[in-house]
Amino acid sequence: MTDPATGPSADPSPAPRRTFRLGMVPGANPGRWARVWAERIRDVPLELVPVAAADAQAALRAGELDASLLRLPVDRDGLDVIPMYTEATVVVVPKDHLFTAADEIAASDLADETVVVPGDDVLGWADVPGEPFAGDVATTSDAVDLVAAGHAVLVAPHSVARLHLRRGLATRPVTDAPGSSVGLAWVTERHDELTEELIGIVRGRTAASSRGRGTPEPPRAGAGSGTRSASTGGASKGTGKNSPGKNSSGKNSTGKNSTGTSRSGTTARRPGGKGSAGKGSTRGKRR
C-alpha cells in the first residue's frame, strides 16, 4: 500500500528483545535472585554472564553488562555499589594433611607451609603467612593442581575454593584471615527501573514494595462483563442483584437489621416513628 504523503509503507521490523545482563564473578551464585526476577519481570530475561574478577569492572563501564556482582573494593568513580556480603577464607589442602584433623585453623598455622598465590587471586592477603611458592601460577585452577600434588596449600574465599574443589582435597576455615567482600555494582548514569528491580530483589523487597516498575498486573477475571471495581464505587454481582426487601447480606429488611440497631448498641429511629418497629411490633399487628 502506498501513502501519497509518505510514499510506500512497510511493516516495521520488530525491535530486538531486550535482556538485562548481570555479570557474576567466580564464586558468586545469583541463582535465587534469577528465579525471583523470572517471576516478576516476565518480559525481560535476566542473562547471567560469567566474568573474571579482574575484568568485571571494565565490562561494566564499557556497557557490556547492565550490573555486576564483583569483588570489592573497586574504584567507585561513576559507579554505584551495594556491599552484599563478606566470605570467609579457607585453606585448601590434601585430605591427608595435618590441618584436616582440626575443624578450623589460625593464620599462624600457615607459617610452616608453602603457600601458592595465583595470578587471579581475589583475596588480596598481602602478608599471608608461610613460604611463598617459587614460580608464577596463572590461575586458581593451576594452584589447585599444585595442592593436589602436595606441593603447596592455597588460601581462597570459600566459594572460590568450593568451585575448584576436587576429589582428594579438603578445606578448613582460617579464623583470623581477611575475608573477601562481594558487591552489586552498576554505572550511575545508566540506572533505570530494571536496575531498581534488581536492587529490590537482592535486598529482599517484595513485588508490592519494589521501587522499580513492578510486576504487571494480570487481567482481572470478568473484565468487561459489567462488574465494576471498588475504585469506581460500584457493587459486585452479588450486591447488584439484591431485591428491594433485602439488605446487602441477603437478610429480610424487616428483621433485626431494620431496627436500626448500630454496632455500638444504640438504636436509631427512622423518620415517621417506624424505625423502632422490630419483630415484636410486627407480631403485635398480626394478632
C-alpha positions as CSV (number, residue, x, y, z in Angstrom):
1,M,0.0,0.0,0.0
2,T,1.3,3.5,-0.9
3,D,0.6,6.6,1.1
4,P,0.5,9.7,-1.2
5,A,2.1,11.8,1.5
6,T,4.8,9.5,2.8
7,G,5.3,7.0,-0.1
8,P,5.3,3.3,0.1
9,S,4.8,2.0,3.7
10,A,6.3,-1.1,5.1
11,D,5.7,-3.0,8.3
12,P,8.4,-2.1,10.8
13,S,10.6,-4.9,11.8
14,P,10.2,-5.9,15.5
15,A,12.7,-4.4,17.9
16,P,15.2,-6.9,19.3
17,R,14.1,-8.2,22.6
18,R,16.0,-6.7,25.5
19,T,17.8,-8.7,28.1
20,F,19.2,-7.5,31.4
21,R,22.8,-8.7,31.6
22,L,24.1,-9.4,35.1
23,G,27.8,-10.2,35.5
24,M,28.9,-12.8,38.0
25,V,32.5,-13.3,39.2
26,P,33.7,-16.8,40.0
27,G,32.1,-18.0,43.2
28,A,29.1,-15.7,43.0
29,N,25.8,-17.5,42.9
30,P,22.8,-15.3,42.0
31,G,20.6,-18.3,41.2
32,R,18.0,-17.4,43.8
33,W,17.8,-13.8,42.6
34,A,17.4,-15.0,39.0
35,R,14.4,-17.1,39.9
36,V,12.7,-14.2,41.6
37,W,13.5,-12.0,38.6
38,A,11.8,-14.6,36.3
39,E,8.7,-14.5,38.4
40,R,8.5,-10.7,38.5
41,I,9.9,-9.5,35.2
42,R,8.4,-11.8,32.6
43,D,9.1,-9.7,29.5
44,V,12.8,-9.0,30.1
45,P,15.0,-12.1,30.7
46,L,17.9,-11.9,33.1
47,E,21.1,-13.1,31.5
48,L,23.8,-14.3,33.8
49,V,27.2,-13.5,32.3
50,P,30.3,-15.2,33.9
51,V,33.2,-12.7,34.1
52,A,36.7,-12.8,35.5
53,A,37.0,-10.9,38.7
54,A,39.7,-8.7,37.2
55,D,37.5,-7.9,34.2
56,A,34.2,-7.2,35.8
57,Q,34.6,-3.5,36.4
58,A,35.8,-2.8,32.9
59,A,33.0,-4.8,31.3
60,L,30.5,-2.8,33.4
61,R,31.9,0.6,32.4
62,A,32.1,-0.5,28.7
63,G,28.3,-1.2,28.7
64,E,28.8,-5.0,28.2
65,L,26.9,-5.5,31.5
66,D,23.9,-3.8,33.0
67,A,25.0,-4.6,36.5
68,S,27.6,-7.0,38.0
69,L,28.4,-8.9,41.2
70,L,32.1,-8.3,41.7
71,R,34.8,-8.4,44.3
72,L,35.4,-5.4,46.5
73,P,37.0,-2.9,46.7
74,V,36.5,-1.2,43.3
75,D,37.1,2.3,42.0
76,R,33.7,3.8,42.7
77,D,34.1,6.8,40.4
78,G,31.0,6.7,38.2
79,L,29.7,3.5,39.8
80,D,27.1,2.8,42.5
81,V,28.0,-0.1,44.7
82,I,26.0,-2.0,47.3
83,P,28.2,-4.3,49.5
84,M,26.3,-7.6,49.8
85,Y,28.3,-10.0,52.0
86,T,31.8,-11.0,53.1
87,E,33.0,-14.5,52.6
88,A,35.1,-16.5,55.0
89,T,38.6,-17.6,53.9
90,V,39.6,-21.2,53.8
91,V,42.7,-23.2,53.2
92,V,42.7,-25.9,50.5
93,V,44.8,-29.0,51.4
94,P,45.0,-32.7,50.6
95,K,42.7,-34.8,52.6
96,D,45.6,-36.5,54.5
97,H,47.1,-33.1,55.5
98,L,47.5,-32.4,59.2
99,F,45.0,-29.5,59.0
100,T,42.1,-31.9,58.4
101,A,42.4,-33.2,62.0
102,A,41.0,-29.8,63.2
103,D,37.7,-28.1,62.4
104,E,39.5,-24.8,61.7
105,I,42.9,-23.3,61.9
106,A,44.5,-20.0,62.7
107,A,46.6,-17.9,60.3
108,S,49.7,-18.6,62.3
109,D,49.3,-22.3,61.5
110,L,50.2,-21.5,57.9
111,A,53.7,-20.3,58.9
112,D,55.4,-23.7,58.1
113,E,53.5,-24.2,54.8
114,T,54.3,-23.4,51.2
115,V,51.5,-21.1,50.1
116,V,50.6,-20.6,46.5
117,V,49.1,-17.3,45.4
118,P,47.7,-17.5,41.8
119,G,47.6,-14.6,39.3
120,D,43.8,-14.4,39.5
121,D,43.8,-14.3,43.3
122,V,40.8,-12.3,44.7
123,L,41.7,-12.4,48.4
124,G,44.4,-9.9,48.3
125,W,46.1,-11.1,51.5
126,A,49.3,-9.2,51.2
127,D,51.1,-10.6,54.3
128,V,49.8,-14.2,54.2
129,P,52.0,-16.3,56.5
130,G,54.1,-19.1,55.1
131,E,56.7,-19.6,52.4
132,P,55.6,-18.2,49.0
133,F,55.6,-20.8,46.2
134,A,58.5,-20.3,43.9
135,G,57.3,-19.6,40.4
136,D,54.3,-18.0,38.7
137,V,51.0,-19.7,38.8
138,A,48.4,-18.1,36.5
139,T,45.1,-19.3,37.7
140,T,43.4,-20.7,40.7
141,S,42.8,-24.0,38.8
142,D,46.5,-24.3,38.3
143,A,47.1,-23.6,42.0
144,V,44.7,-26.4,43.0
145,D,46.7,-28.7,40.8
146,L,49.8,-27.9,42.9
147,V,47.8,-28.5,46.1
148,A,46.6,-31.9,44.8
149,A,50.2,-32.8,44.0
150,G,51.2,-31.9,47.6
151,H,53.5,-29.0,46.6
152,A,51.6,-26.2,48.4
153,V,48.5,-25.1,50.1
154,L,46.0,-22.5,48.8
155,V,44.0,-19.8,50.7
156,A,40.9,-18.5,49.0
157,P,37.4,-17.3,49.6
158,H,35.1,-20.2,50.5
159,S,33.0,-20.1,47.3
160,V,36.1,-20.0,45.0
161,A,37.7,-22.9,46.8
162,R,34.4,-24.9,46.6
163,L,34.2,-24.1,42.8
164,H,37.6,-25.7,42.2
165,L,37.4,-28.4,44.9
166,R,38.0,-32.0,43.6
167,R,38.3,-35.5,45.0
168,G,41.2,-35.9,47.4
169,L,41.1,-32.3,48.6
170,A,39.6,-30.7,51.7
171,T,39.1,-27.2,53.1
172,R,39.3,-25.7,56.6
173,P,38.3,-22.2,57.7
174,V,41.1,-19.8,58.6
175,T,39.5,-18.0,61.5
176,D,41.6,-14.8,61.6
177,A,42.3,-14.4,57.9
178,P,40.8,-11.4,56.0
179,G,37.5,-12.1,54.2
180,S,36.5,-11.3,50.6
181,S,33.6,-8.9,50.1
182,V,31.1,-9.2,47.2
183,G,29.0,-6.2,46.0
184,L,26.4,-5.4,43.4
185,A,27.5,-2.5,41.1
186,W,26.2,-0.6,38.2
187,V,27.1,2.6,36.2
188,T,25.4,5.5,38.0
189,E,24.2,7.3,34.8
190,R,22.7,4.1,33.4
191,H,20.5,3.4,36.5
192,D,16.9,2.6,35.3
193,E,13.8,0.9,36.6
194,L,15.2,-2.6,35.8
195,T,18.3,-1.8,37.8
196,E,16.0,-0.8,40.7
197,E,14.1,-4.0,40.3
198,L,17.3,-6.0,40.7
199,I,18.3,-3.9,43.7
200,G,14.9,-4.7,45.3
201,I,15.3,-8.4,44.7
202,V,18.8,-8.7,46.2
203,R,17.6,-6.6,49.2
204,G,14.6,-8.9,49.7
205,R,11.9,-6.4,48.8
206,T,8.5,-7.9,47.9
207,A,7.0,-7.2,44.5
208,A,4.5,-4.8,46.1
209,S,7.2,-2.8,47.8
210,S,9.6,-2.7,44.8
211,R,10.7,0.8,43.7
212,G,11.1,-0.4,40.1
213,R,8.4,-0.9,37.6
214,G,6.9,-3.9,39.5
215,T,5.1,-7.0,38.2
216,P,2.5,-6.2,35.6
217,E,-1.0,-7.0,37.0
218,P,-2.7,-10.0,35.4
219,P,-6.0,-9.3,33.6
220,R,-8.9,-9.2,36.1
221,A,-11.4,-12.0,35.9
222,G,-14.7,-10.9,34.4
223,A,-13.2,-7.7,33.0
224,G,-15.6,-6.1,30.6
225,S,-18.6,-8.2,31.9
226,G,-20.2,-5.2,33.6
227,T,-18.7,-5.8,37.0
228,R,-17.5,-2.5,38.5
229,S,-14.4,-2.2,40.6
230,A,-14.2,-0.8,44.1
231,S,-12.4,2.3,42.9
232,T,-15.5,3.4,40.9
233,G,-17.8,3.0,43.9
234,G,-19.6,0.1,42.2
235,A,-21.1,-3.0,43.7
236,S,-20.3,-6.6,42.9
237,K,-22.6,-9.0,41.2
238,G,-23.8,-10.4,44.5
239,T,-24.9,-7.0,45.8
240,G,-26.2,-5.7,42.5
241,K,-29.0,-8.3,42.4
242,N,-30.4,-7.7,45.9
243,S,-34.2,-7.4,46.0
244,P,-35.8,-4.3,47.5
245,G,-36.7,-6.2,50.6
246,K,-33.3,-7.5,51.4
247,N,-30.2,-5.9,52.7
248,S,-26.7,-6.5,51.3
249,S,-26.2,-9.6,53.5
250,G,-29.4,-11.2,52.0
251,K,-31.5,-10.9,55.2
252,N,-35.1,-9.7,55.2
253,S,-35.2,-6.0,55.9
254,T,-37.9,-6.4,58.5
255,G,-35.5,-8.4,60.7
256,K,-33.0,-7.1,63.2
257,N,-31.1,-5.0,60.6
258,S,-34.2,-2.9,60.0
259,T,-34.4,-1.9,63.7
260,G,-31.5,0.5,63.1
261,T,-29.5,-1.1,65.9
262,S,-25.9,0.1,65.4
263,R,-22.8,-1.7,66.4
264,S,-22.4,0.5,69.4
265,G,-25.7,-0.8,70.8
266,T,-27.7,2.4,70.3
267,T,-31.0,2.4,68.4
268,A,-31.6,4.9,65.6
269,R,-35.2,5.8,64.7
270,R,-36.3,6.3,61.2
271,P,-38.4,9.3,60.2
272,G,-42.0,8.8,60.9
273,G,-41.5,6.8,64.1
274,K,-41.2,3.5,62.3
275,G,-37.6,3.0,62.9
276,S,-38.2,1.3,66.3
277,A,-40.5,-1.3,64.9
278,G,-38.9,-4.7,65.2
279,K,-40.1,-8.3,65.4
280,G,-42.2,-7.6,68.4
281,S,-44.3,-4.9,66.8
282,T,-44.8,-7.0,63.7
283,R,-46.1,-9.9,65.7
284,G,-48.4,-7.5,67.5
285,K,-50.0,-6.3,64.3
286,R,-50.6,-9.9,63.2
287,R,-52.5,-10.6,66.4
